[in-house]
Amino acid sequence: MLVDLGVPPGFDPLTEDLDALVEEGRIARYELTGRQIIFYLTDVVRGEPLEFTYRLRARYPIRAQTPASRAFDYYTPDQGDVEPPQRIIVKLGTPER
């Protein structure tokens, strides 16, 4: 299974979080492109929720929108789901979580 997560402009994924997901066996591997993180998953059980956490770091204050994100089977990409773009606002002085 592939999960293609949109990364908003002006943000960088924290690779230590992504590397930890691989080390823990939560994901098989990942790829970063300019505007997305692609998660490669194995042994996904149909109908069971799958959760994992990762962080993005804003490079500067910004109002941005993510690209759409989608999850699909590698061999049958027409069988999947799409999450619409999300709006994100970063202001100066916002505490890091």
Number of C-alpha atoms within 10 A of each C-alpha: 18 19 21 22 21 22 24 24 17 15 18 17 17 12 14 11 15 22 15 13 19 17 12 10 12 18 20 15 16 18 11 15 9 11 17 21 18 19 22 18 18 13 9 11 8 7 6 7 7 9 6 9 7 13 14 14 11 17 11 11 13 16 13 17 16 18 19 16 19 17 18 16 15 14 9 9 13 9 10 14 13 13 12 13 16 14 11 11 10 13 11 8 7 8 6 6 4
